[in-house]
Amino acid sequence: MKVRVDGERCQGHTLCAMIAPESFELDDVDGHSSPVNEEVAAGQEDKVREAVHSCPEQAISIV
């Protein structure tokens, strides 16, 4: 399972990092998110799916 964040859509709401802190990191300047690793770590799949559904900008996708 791979995860991607669309930098154009992300507005820095930080919900993904609150839900799945092991899978998302935030930019220190604007709070925009990016995946820690493109490949989702074993055991983190459910949290990443929850983050995808919680993103108000629909900026996160699973491949």
Secondary structure as UniProt FT lines:
FT   STRAND          2..5
FT   TURN            7..9
FT   HELIX           15..19
FT   TURN            21..23
FT   STRAND          24..26
FT   TURN            28..30
FT   STRAND          33..35
FT   TURN            42..43
FT   HELIX           45..54
FT   TURN            56..57
FT   STRAND          60..62
//
